[in-house]
Amino acid sequence: TMSFTTEWPKCDAAKAAGIAEKKIAKCLKEGGKKGVEIEGAADMSGLTCFCTRMTEAGDSVELLEVSMEGMNAIPDPANEEERKGCSGHISKLIIGHNDQTNKIAMVAYVAEPLKDKLNATEWMKAVCDTDLGGGVGGAPAESSTATWATASISEDTDNGKYYLKFKDNALTAAINYLRDKGLFLDDSDSDSGDNPAADFEW
């Protein structure tokens, strides 16, 4: 039996980094809510990977990691109305941005079922290295692994990397990488043309 989540290492790390607990709680809550939405979409369509933007974390990698922790959390079965997270079986790349600093943060997570087909660091590197729309830039953090990768990207106008462009390029590049690997379902892959994942809010 799967026990519910009782340890929150990313929340603890964010607290240790001096981030306000109120902010951490908001990012965890947003992750939990989005996780349930993704789980619902996966149940309908069979999607195994998902890319989306998060709003609360801004350009903080630590807070975006908290959001991912919230997305993957297993809720206490005794508290059914507090259903949060539940998407730990779905591989994800999430993006936060900050219009004041012109920076984005990204976190990629690869779930157990896809370990043989998808590598979080390679996925993140592909997003950073994309040529799409003028590219993104940056590189995965050195702490990145096969199942959990992060990146923080700053505007680099000298090299033509503009925030307003790479903010959008990153999401498209993350989806394209999955598509190239045959891991992303959309209308063009479906005989019936009826795939809820394609209509879902990215």
Disulfide bonds with the S-S distance in Angstrom:
none
